[in-house]
Amino acid sequence: MTLKQLVEHYIKHELPRMAFSTQCVYQSMLKSWIVPKWGNHQLREVKAVQVEEWLLSMPRKNGTKSKIRNIMCSLFSCVTLELYQQVSMTVKQELQARVVSVW
């Protein structure tokens, strides 16, 4: 999965839960900064050190950099939750299959 695909999921499923003003700011940051830089990268390729270096090199105020970093954290928290739910479902299905096969 690329970061751009994650952003699309995030915009569709996570942003609607947020306040309208937050949605506007997040969409602006995603469109202007995050997707252009990281959109084509596979998630496993995006490393915290690289993101921090990128943020330090940006000609923006610390508040803007902080918002971008927080959005990146939120994106990766979202994917972590999605993966956890997928693994949980797989384990649950496997356990159910084993219980059925025993009877």
C-alpha positions as CSV (number, residue, x, y, z in Angstrom):
1,M,0.0,0.0,0.0
2,T,1.3,3.5,-0.9
3,L,0.9,6.5,1.3
4,K,-1.4,8.0,-1.3
5,Q,-3.7,5.0,-0.9
6,L,-3.7,5.4,2.8
7,V,-4.5,9.1,2.5
8,E,-7.5,8.2,0.3
9,H,-8.8,5.8,2.9
10,Y,-8.1,8.3,5.7
11,I,-10.0,11.1,3.9
12,K,-13.0,8.8,3.2
13,H,-13.2,7.0,6.6
14,E,-11.4,9.0,9.3
15,L,-11.7,12.7,8.4
16,P,-15.5,12.8,8.5
17,R,-15.3,12.1,12.2
18,M,-13.4,15.3,12.8
19,A,-14.6,18.9,13.2
20,F,-15.1,20.6,9.9
21,S,-12.2,23.1,10.5
22,T,-9.9,20.2,11.3
23,Q,-10.9,18.4,8.1
24,C,-10.1,21.6,6.1
25,V,-6.6,22.0,7.6
26,Y,-5.8,18.2,7.3
27,Q,-6.9,18.1,3.7
28,S,-4.8,21.2,2.9
29,M,-1.7,19.7,4.5
30,L,-2.2,16.3,2.9
31,K,-2.7,17.9,-0.6
32,S,0.0,20.5,-0.3
33,W,2.8,18.7,1.6
34,I,2.4,15.1,2.5
35,V,1.1,13.5,-0.7
36,P,3.4,15.3,-3.1
37,K,6.4,14.2,-1.0
38,W,5.4,10.7,0.2
39,G,2.4,9.7,-1.9
40,N,4.2,7.3,-4.2
41,H,6.2,5.6,-1.3
42,Q,5.2,2.2,0.0
43,L,4.2,2.5,3.7
44,R,7.1,0.2,4.7
45,E,9.5,2.6,3.0
46,V,8.5,5.7,5.1
47,K,10.8,5.9,8.1
48,A,10.5,8.3,11.0
49,V,14.1,9.6,10.6
50,Q,13.4,10.5,6.9
51,V,10.2,12.3,7.9
52,E,11.9,14.2,10.6
53,E,14.8,15.2,8.3
54,W,12.2,16.3,5.7
55,L,10.3,18.4,8.3
56,L,13.6,20.1,9.5
57,S,14.4,21.0,5.9
58,M,11.0,22.6,5.2
59,P,11.0,26.4,5.0
60,R,8.0,26.6,7.3
61,K,7.3,27.7,10.8
62,N,7.5,25.1,13.6
63,G,3.7,25.2,14.1
64,T,3.1,24.1,10.5
65,K,5.8,21.4,10.8
66,S,4.2,20.2,14.0
67,K,0.8,19.9,12.3
68,I,2.2,18.0,9.4
69,R,4.0,15.6,11.8
70,N,0.8,15.1,13.8
71,I,-1.1,14.3,10.6
72,M,1.6,11.7,9.6
73,C,1.3,10.1,13.0
74,S,-2.5,10.0,12.7
75,L,-2.2,8.3,9.2
76,F,0.1,5.6,10.6
77,S,-2.1,5.1,13.6
78,C,-5.0,4.5,11.2
79,V,-3.1,1.9,9.3
80,T,-1.9,0.2,12.5
81,L,-5.5,0.0,13.6
82,E,-6.6,-1.4,10.2
83,L,-3.9,-4.1,10.3
84,Y,-4.8,-5.0,13.9
85,Q,-8.4,-5.4,12.9
86,Q,-7.5,-7.6,9.9
87,V,-5.2,-9.8,12.0
88,S,-7.9,-10.1,14.6
89,M,-10.5,-11.2,12.0
90,T,-8.1,-13.7,10.5
91,V,-7.3,-15.2,13.9
92,K,-11.0,-15.3,14.8
93,Q,-11.9,-17.0,11.6
94,E,-9.1,-19.6,12.0
95,L,-10.2,-20.3,15.6
96,Q,-13.8,-20.8,14.5
97,A,-12.7,-23.1,11.7
98,R,-10.8,-25.2,14.2
99,V,-13.7,-25.4,16.6
100,V,-16.1,-26.5,13.8
101,S,-13.6,-29.2,12.6
102,V,-13.3,-30.6,16.1
103,W,-17.1,-31.2,16.3
